[in-house]
Amino acid sequence: MEDSGKTFSSEEEEANYWKDLAMTYKQRAENTQEELREFQEGSREYEAELETQLQQIETRNRDLLSENNRLRMELETIKVRGERKPRQVRMGFQGLWLEREAADVAGAPSHPWLPGTCGMWAFYTPGGGTL
């Protein structure tokens, strides 16, 4: 028998050649199978690690989104309060000015803390003087 021009001196030599070649291919196949098993095992381990990381990242993402929403609501609350404050302060000052005007007309202060002269605050004592 011939294999691509290879000639053998005896049938025994040819049989040994084919046995050796078969053993070589068998060993290569076994090695390849082992490499495949190792690769698959490594892939499973890597996939499990990636799944764990993905779950951790998704949990962190949910936590951050929740915190972001909480902070947005808090900011909105602060904005609403901040928009009300100047109006409330203005109304408070208007009330104080009205009290002062009423006190000036009546001649006596009706509130212990009233704006004094030159934008300063004065404390009116029960006796009518200022401190």
Summary of the structure (lengths in Angstrom):
residues: 131
radius of gyration: 47.2
end to end distance: 128.6
largest distance: 140.6
contacts: 255
relative contact order: 0.04
helix: 76%
strand: 8%
